[in-house]
C-alpha cells in the first residue's frame, strides 16, 4: 500500500507533521506581525508613516497560514479515504475463508489511520481558532 500524503507514521517527507510545524510557524509570525500594527482610523489614516507597509507585512503570514490549513484539509480527506480502505480490507479479511486471518492486521492499520485523522481534525480546529483570534485583533486595530 503506498504512503498517503498525510503520512500516518514517522515517515514525513513533506507530510502532516511538517505541515503542522509550518502552520504553527505561520500563525506565530502572523501574531507577531499583528501585535506591532499601529491603530488606523476609519479612513485608513494613522500616526505611523509606514502603517501600510506594516499591514501588508502582516497579511503575508496570515495568508500563508490559511493556505497551510487548506492543505491540511486535503490531508484530512486522504486520511478519511485511507480509513475507509483499511476498514474495507478488515471486513474482507474477516469474511475470508482463512481461519488464520482474523483481520487484526487490517484493524491495526485502520486504527493508525483513525488516529492520524483525529490528529489532523484537532489541528484544523486549533489553527482555525488561532486564525480567528488573529483576525479579531487585526480588525480591532483597523477601527
N, C-alpha and C positions, 0 to 999 in steps of 0.2 A: 504494500500500500504506500503510495507516495506521500511525502510530508505535505501537510497543508500549510498555506501561508501563515497561519497563526501559530504554527509550531508548538504543539501541546507539551513538549518536554524540554529538556535542556538545550537541544539544538536551536539556535536562534539567530541565524543569519538574516537580518532584516525582518525578523519576526515580531511577535507580540511583545516580548519583554523589551526589545529595543524601542518599539512603538510606545510602550508605557513610559519609558525614560524620555523619549522625545516630547511626549505630551507634557510630562512634568516640567521639563526644561522650558518649553514654550509658555506654559502657564506662569512659571516663576518669572520669566523675562517680561511677560505682559503685566504681571502685578508690579514689578519694579518700575516699569515704564509709566504705568498709570499713577503710581504714587507721587511722581515728581511733576505731574502735569499742573500747570497753573490754571486758575479759575478763568473761565471765559464767559462773558455775558451773552444775552440772547442774540445780539447782533454779531457775535463772534469776535468781539474786541477783548483784549487782555492787556494787563500792565506789562506783561512779558513780551519783548520784541520778537522772540523766536518761538512763540507758542505754537504756531502752525507746524513748525518742524518737529517739535516735541510730540504733538498729536499724531503726526504722520509716523514717527518712530514707534509710537505705542500701538498703532494699527498693525504693524508688521508681525510682531509675535502673536498678537491676538488672532489674526488671520491664519497664521501657521498652526496655531493650536486647533482651530476649527477644522483645518484640513486633516490634521492628525486624527482627530476624533472621527471624521468621515472615514478614514482608512480603518480605524478600529471597528466601525460598523461593518465593514467588509470582512474583517477577521471574524466578527461575531456570526455573520452569515455562513462563512466557511466552516466554523466550528459546529454550527447547528446542522449543516449538511453532513459533516463527519459523524456527528452523534447519530443521525438517522441511519447512515450506512452501517455503523457499528451495531446499532440496535437490530437492524435487519439481519446482519450476519449472526448475531447472537441467537435470534429466533430461528434462523436457518440451521444453525448448529444443534439446537435443541431438538428440532424435528428430524434431524438426520438419523439414519439407522445405526450409526456407530455409537455403541454404548460407552466407549471411552471418551467421547466428546460431549461434555455436558454444557458447553457454551461458556465456560468460566473465563477462558482467554478473551473471548469476544466481549463478555461482560466487563472485564477489566479495561479493555480498550474503550468501551462506551463510557465507563466511569472517568477515565482520563480526559476524554473529550468533554464530558459534562462539567468536570471541574474547571477546565480551561474556559468553557463557555460562561460559567458563573463568574470567573475572574474578570473576563472581558466585560460582562454586563456591569459588574461592580465598578470597574474603571470608567466606563462610559458615564455612569451616574455621578461618580466623583468629579470627573472632568467637567461635565455639564454644570454641576453646582458651582464649581470654581469659576467657570466662564461667566455664569450668571452674576456672581459677586463682582467680578472684574468689570463687567458691563454696567452694573449698577453704580459702581464707583466712578467709572468713566462718565456716565450721564450726569452724576451729581456735580462733576467739575465743569460740565458744559452749561449748567443752568446759571 
